[in-house]
Amino acid sequence: MAKVITFGEIMLRLAPEGYYRFFQNDRMQATFGGGEANVAVSLANYGVDTAFVTKLPEHAVGQAAVNSLRQYGVDTSMIVRGGERVGIYFLEKGASQRGSVCIYDRAHSAVQTAAPSDFDWKSIFQGAKWFHFTGITPALGKNVTEICREACKEARAQGVKISCDLNYRGKLWSREEARTAMTELCQYVDVCISNEEDAKDVFGIEAEHTDIYGGKLNKEGYKSVAKQLADRFGFEKVAITLRTSISASDNDWAAMLYDGEHYCFSREYHLHITDRVGGGDSFGGGLIYGLLNGKNTQEAVEFAVAASALKHSIEGDYNLVSVSEVEKLAGGDGSGRVQR
């Protein structure tokens, strides 16, 4: 049985070639991705037995989504088949001072119209050690929020660790809707992942003296954010990713992991970005891997940040790197020299 279970929506990604604008030419690249699917691929590439759970149509596009996971070793045997469509998102990658743009076309997708009865969580979690979901999934509708709630209850009943990336998406629901749903779901969560904005958008918890648009992050302020989150929900650990956005092409990237006693900050990487989408998910996959493999708080956050730094160099949603590549970067070798 799978050691890690992730649950969410996998979507068809349609993106212009390179850094073209929408329909600047007549070609788009078709790939697949989605928060929890991206985490599953990361973990499978690290050698962790990982299953992704969702609902997908039985037609050719739905099967292509399944195949995109299978090729990286993700267990797809618990994916429910049915529904009429695969959600789509259009991505225009930004460059320099022009930001990236995501347009969703996911209404009435198979998982958005799924029912709680579609998923046998008691069976799904047999033998599992970890369950991961994000705040994107319950944002798909009250029925999907209920599915997440049932999954969390069963995971807790079976002693499975639960992680959640808050991942607030204003195009999917309001802050009030997010706060109501996530306040309940976070009662079950052991490891919470957030970024500079999510804690503020979802729970109104904000780091002082920070200007994310001006590229100024007060890292000390995030100690307070992490502690407030942990105190409110009883999280064992709180991870906060710290992105200083110099432009769409260049970011500084780091994170903090709070374990109830220590505030561990990672080293900071300067990133020249090839593809930013999936960067947070690759951090989540790296963090889960580190914690599952007994890394201490500092080691776990260093591994997760290095994994995510590498993802920013890779086209598509999925982070296609190995443990050895991540550990090499985390160990201080970020030269990018040719490997011969």
N, C-alpha and C positions, 0 to 999 in steps of 0.2 A: 504494500500500500504506500501511497505517497506520504512523504514526511512533511511537506508543506503544501497547503491548499490556498489558492488565491481565487477570488470571486469578483467578477465584474463584466464589463462589456468590451469586446474586441471589435474594432471598427476598421473599415476600409479607409485607407489614407490616400487621397489624391492630391498630388503636389506638382506644380510646374517644375521643369528641369532646373537644376542649379538654383540661382537666385532670381529667376524670371518672376515677373508679376503674373497675377492670374490672367490667363489667356493672352499673354504676350506672344506666345506661339501656340501651335495647335496640338501640343503633346503634354501629357501628365503622367507622372510615375505612380503606379499603383502598388502600395504595400499595405501591411496591416499593423495595428498597434492599439494600445489602450492601457491605462494605468496598471491594472493588476496582471494583465497579460505580459506587459513589459517586465514586471517583477518576476513572473514565472520563468521567462526566457533567461533572465540574468542568473537565477538560481540553478536552472538546468545546465547552463554553461559552466557553472562552478561545480557540477557533479552532484547536486542535491536532487533527490527524487521529488519532483514538484508536479502538482496537477493544477490545471486551470479549469474552473467551473463557470459556465455561462449557458446561454441558450442561443442556438443558431439555426437558421433555416436549413433544410435538407438540400437546397439547390446548389448549383456549382459555385456560387460566390461564398456561401456558407461553408462549403467543403474546402475551398481555397483558404479561408481563415483558419480552419482546423489544421490544414496541411502546413500552414506557416508556423504553427506551434510545434507540430510533430517533428519537423526537420531539425529542431534544436533540442529535441528530447523531452519536451513537455508532455506529461500524461494528459491525453484528451478524452479518456474513456468515460469521464463523468459529465461531459458536455451534453446537455439536453438538446435534442433536435426538434425543431418546430418553429412556428412563426413564419412571417412572410418576408422580412428584409433584414439585411445587415446595415447597421448604422454607418454613416459616412462622415468623415471630416475632411475639409479642404484646407490645405496648409500652404501659405505663401511665406517662405523663409525670408526673414529680414536680413539686412546687412547695413553696416555702419550705423547711421542715425535713423534708419528706417526699420521699425519694429516688425516682427513676424505677425501674421494674421491667421487665426483659425476660424473657419465657418463650419458650424455643425449642421448636418442633415441626418439626424438620428431619431426623429419622432417615429413612433410606432415600430421601432426595431424589435426583433424577437425577444431580447432580454427585457426591454422596457415594458413589454406587454405580458411578461411571464407572471405566473401565479406562484404563491408559496408552495402549493402542492406539487410543483414541478421538480422540487429538489428534496431528496432524501438525505438530510444532513447527518442523521445518525449513522448511516452507512458511509457517507462521504468522509467523515472524520475518523473512521476506524483506523487506528495505527498512526494517525497524524500527530505531529508535534507543534505545528504552527499554522495559524490562519491569518491571512492578510487581505484587507480590503481598503478602499479609499472613500473619501467623501464624495467622489464623483458618482459612485454607484447608487447610493440612496437618493441622490438628486434626480434620478431618472423618474421617480414617481413614488407615491405612497405604497404601492404594491411592492416595489423593489426595496423600499425602506423596511417593509415587513419581512421580506426575504432575508435582508441583512440582519434584522433583529433575531429571527429564528436561527440563522447560522451562528450568530454570536452566543445565543443561549446554549445551543448544543455543543459548541466548541468549549464553552466554559464548563458545561456538565462533564465533558470528557477530559478535562484537564489540559486542553490545547491552549498554548500561548496565542494571544491575539494582538496584532499590530494594525494600526490604521494611519494612513496619511490623510490629513484633513482636506487637502486639495480642494479648496473652495473654488467653484466655477459660477461666476455671476450670470453667465448666459443660461444656466440650467435652473437656478432657484434663487430666491431672495436670501438676504442675510438672516431674516427672521425665520424662514423655513429651515435654513441650514442649522441655526442655533437650536431650534426645537428638536429636530431629528438627531443631530449629532450629540446633543446633551444626553439623550437617552442611550444611544449606541456606545458612547465613550465610557459608560459605566462598566462595560465589559472588557475594555481595552487595557492591555498591559504595557504596550509600547506605542507611544504617540509620536508621529512625525509631522512637523509643521515647517513653514517657511516664514519669511519676514512679514507676510501679509495675512496668512491663514488664521493665525490665532486672533488677530484683530477682527477680521471679517466674520469669523464664525462665533467667537466668544467675547469679543470686545476687549481682549487683552493685548495691550500694545507696548512695544519697547519705547522708552523715552529717548528723545534727542536723536531720532533716526529719520532720514530722508531717503527713501528707497529710489525716488526718481532723480534725486540729486547725487546719488552714488555715495551716500554717507550712512554707514551702519554703526550704531553704538553697540558693540558686541557685549559690553557689560550689561546693557539693558535687557538682553535676552536671557540672562540669568534669572531675572525677575519673572519674565514671561514663562520660562520653563518651570520655575517653582510654583507659580500660580496655577498652571495647568496640572501639575502633579498633585498639588494640594486639593484642587477642586475635584479631581476624578480618581485619585489614588493610583495614577500611572506608576509603574515600576521605573520606567525610563521615558525621557522626553528628548527627542532629537529635533534640532532646529537648523535648517540649512540657511546659509548666509551668502547671499549673492549680491555683489557690488556690480551694478550694471553700468559699465563705462560707455558701452554702445551695444547694438545688437550683435556685433561681431566680437567684442572683447568684454569679458567679465572676469572679476575676481571671485573665487569660489572656495568656500570653507563651510564648516558646520560645528555645532556644539552638541554634546550628548551629556545629559544630566541623569544621574542614577540615584537621586535622592540624597546624595552626600557630596559627590564630586561634580564639578562643571568642567568637562574636558573639551577644549577647543582643538580642532585639527589644524594642521598647517594650511596655508592659503595657497591656492594655485591660480596663476594667471592663465585664462583660457582664451584661445583664438578659435572661435566657434565654427564648426562645420554644420552641426544640426543640434539645436538645443532641446527639441522635443524628446521626452523620455529621460531627461537629466535627473529629475527628482525621483523617478521610478528606479533608476539605476542606483541612486543613493539608498533607496529602500531595500532593494535586493541585496546590496552590499552589506547593509546594516544587519539584515536578517541572517545572512551567511555568517557574519562575524559573531553574532550573539549565539547562534546555534552551535558554533564551533569553539565556544569557550573563550573567545577573546575578551580581554578586559575592556573597560569603558573606553580608554584611550585608543587601544588597538582597534576596537570595533569602529569607532568614528573615523579613524585614519583610513581603514580599509574602505569604508563606505564612500568617503569623499574622493579617494583615489579612483574608485570604480566609476563614480559619476564624472570625474574629470575626463577620464578616457572616453566615456559615452559621448561627450560633446564633440569628439572628433569623428564620430561614426554616423553615416547617413541612415535614416530610418528611425523608428521608435525603439528598436531592440538594441540592447548593449551586448555586442558580440565580442566579449573579451574573456580571458581565462583568469583563474586565480593567480597564476604565476605572473601574468602581466600586471594585475592590480598590485600584487605584493611588491613587484619591482618598483613601481611608481611610489607606492606608500613608503618604501624603503629609501627613497630619495633620488632615484634615477629617473628624472623627467627630461633627459637630454633629447630624446627623439632620434637618437643616432640609428643609422641603418643596422639591422641585425643580420650578421653574416655567419 
